[in-house]
Amino acid sequence: MKLGFISDIHEDIEQLKQALRILGLRKCDKLICLGDIVGYSVRSHNDPYALDFLWSRNAPEVINLIKKKCEIVVVGNHDLFAIKKLPQHRAGFQYPENWYARDYWKRHTLFKDKVWIYEENELSARLTKNDEKFIAELPEFVVGNFDGVNILLSHYAYPDLVGNTKFEPKTPMEAKEHFQFMQKLGCNLGISGHDHKEGIMRFTPREVKEFPFGRVAIDRNTPTWFHGPSIARGNRANGVMVFNTETFEAEIIPLVK
């Protein structure tokens, strides 16, 4: 079975359409969205190629396409911020009461090194009430069974499954809790987005390795978590992923800006 993955769209309707065309040509059996459907970060889209994105972004149209094309959708950190909803999995961070009603500068001063304070560079998503309801009902993770292969699908790594904190695992030890969570759920494989990689970053209990766009073999007998590229135009090359559950090969395909 071929699984097509899109992630980190950030309202970029033009790139989403291109991504769906590519995955259609790859004849994927199922399409999966790994979160950050909406939310526009000025900092992440500050290169010349992204200038027209500021005017073309379209959250409702993006959400409508995701609803029509994707069988599985999980929520990302920017999605939750767009509707001012706190994550269920908080990586031990204790949000003060009435988090989003509190003074921005107090939050920024006290907590900027721990969690993302989105207002410092985020333009608000232009959502309908139905869009907000759709996002509010999205799960933080899904365990999918594809031809007997269990895969943990999430925007990021346990215990921060949506990517709301500033902690980024870079070593096998730092990803240990995610592997334990995978094992608890009966998964030997996890796939995520969030970090806008130019290719993919593959974790096993023994090593971490980055791969450029192209094909990457995954050992079906080794616990593996990997995360890949974004859809949205920005200051990094972007793309889509296809994972074949028969060959255990991931293909990472670049998009054209």
N, C-alpha and C positions, 0 to 999 in steps of 0.2 A: 504494500500500500504506500502511495506517495502522499505525504503530508506537506502542505504549503503553509509557511509561516510569514506573517507580517507583524511588525511591531513598531511602536513609536511613530505613529502617523502625524500626530500633532496638528491635525486639521488640514494637512496638505492634500487636498483633493486631487490635484493633478498627478502627484507622485503615486497616490493610492491607485488611481486608474491604471497607471503604467504597471504597477506591481501586480495588479489583478490580471492584466493582459499576459504578463510573463508567466505567472503561475497557471493561467489557462493553457498556454502553449506547452507547459510541462505536464499537462493532463493530471493535475493533482486530484486525488480522490476526496480529500477534505481540506478545507482552509481553516486556519486557526489564527486568531488575533491575540497577541500577548500584551496588550494594554498600551496606555498612553495614546488613546484615540484622539483626545483633544488636549488643549493647553498649548500656548505659544510662548516659548521662552526666547526673549530677544537675544540673550547671551548666546544661545545655541544656534541661532540663525543669523549670525552677524557677518556673513560673507556676501559678496556681490551677487552670487547665484540665487540667494534667498530673498533679495529685495522685493521681487514681485510676489513672493509668498505672503508677505504682510497684507497684501490687498486681495489675494485670491483665496486665502484660507476660508474654509467653509465647514464648520462643525456639524450642522444638521445633515448636509449632503454626505459627509464622511460617515456619520453614524448610520444613515440609511443604507449605504453600501455595505457596511460591516454587518448590519442585520440581515441583509439579503444573501451575502456571500459566505459568511463565516459560520461554521457549525459550533465552534467553541470560541468564547471570548472571555478573557480575564481582565481585571481592572488594574490600572497603573496609578502611580503617585500623582501625576498631573490630572488624571481623570477625577480622582478623589478631591483634589484641591478645587477643581472647577465647580463642584457642588458642595464644597465646604464640609466634607465628611471625613472623619478620622478613620484610619485603618484599624482593622481587627488585630492584626499582627504588628506589634509596635517595637519589637526588638528591645524590650526593657525600658523604653523611654516613657516616662510618666507625663502625659500631656496635662498641663494645668487646666483647671476648670474653665469652660467657655473659651477654649483656645482661640478660635477665630474672632471672637468678640473682644479679645484683649488688645491692648495697644500694640501696634506693629513694632514700634521702636523698642519696647520692652522685650518682646519676643525675639527680635533681631539681636539685641544686646546679650540676652541671657542664653539663647539656645541656638544661635547661628552656626556654631561649630558641631552641633549634634544632629539637627534635622534641617531640611530645606525650608527656608522662609521665602515662599514663592513670590510674594508681592514685590520683592526687590528687582525682579526682571521678567515677571509674567504678565502678559496681557490677558484680560478676562476672556473666557470662552463665551461665544454668543450662542447660547443653547435655548431650545424650546423646553417647555415643561415635560414633554414626552422624552426628550433627550436626557433630561435630568433624571427622570424615573428609570430609564434604561441603564444609565451609569450606576445609579444607586443600587440596582438589583444585581450587578455583576459580581461574581465570586472573586476572591483573592487568589484562589488556585483551583485547578481541576485535575483529577487523575483520569487520564484517558486510556482506554484499552483499545489498541489498534492491532488487529490480527494476533492477539495474544501478547502484545508488548505493552506493558504498563509504563506510561510516561507522565511525570509530574510537570504540569504546565503552569507557569506563574510569570509575573512580570519580573521578579527578582528572586533573591535567595532568602530562605528561612534563616533567622526569625523576622526578616524584613521583606516579606513577600511582595510588597508593592513598591519598595524602593524609596521610602519616605525619609530614611536617615541618610547621613553622609558617609556611612561605613560602606566600603567597597572591598569585598574579599579579593585578595590577589594571590593567596597561597592555599595549598590544600588544607592546612590547619585552619585558616580563616573560613573555609567553606565546610568545615566539619559538621556544623549543626545542620546545614542543608542536606548533606549526605545522610545524616541520622534521620531527618524528617522524611527523606525519600524512602529509606529502608522501612520506617514505621508504616508508610503507606503502600509498601509492596512494590516500589519502583526502583529499577536499576538505572533509569535514565531520566534526566530533567532537562527541560528546554525553557529558556527565558529570553527577555530582551533587555531594555533599560539603559545599558551602557553605550549604545550607539557605536558598536564596534565596526571597524573597517574589515569585515570578515567575521570570524568567530573567535571566542575565547573558550577553550575546552579545559575543564577541571576534571581530574580524577583524584582519588585519595593520595596519589603519589606525586602528581605533577600538574602544572598549569602551563598551557601552551597556546599561543595565538597563531591563527592561520589567516592568510589573506583570502580574498575572493577566489573561489574554485571549489574543488571537491576534497572532503575530509572523511577519512574512515573512522568509524566509531567501533570500539571493541565491545561486542554485546555482552561479554562476560565480566567486564570491568565497570563498576559504578561510575557514571559519567554525567556531568552537568555542563551544558554549554549555552552561551548566549551570543546573540548575533547583532546584525546591523539594524539601522532605523530606516523608515520610509521617508521621513521628512527631510527636505533639503536643509542644509546647514553647513557647518564648518568641518564636517567629516563626510567621506564617501558613504553612500547608503545603498541598501539592497534588500533582498528577500532571501528566505531559506527554503529548501526542500529537503525533507528527510524521508528516506526509503526504508520502511520497516523490514523489508526482505533482505536487502544488501547491507543495511546499517551504514549507509553512506549519506553524509550531508552535503548538499550542494548550495553554495552561497553565491548568489547572482547579483551583480551590481546593477543599479538603476542609472539612467542617463539624466543628468541635470538639465 
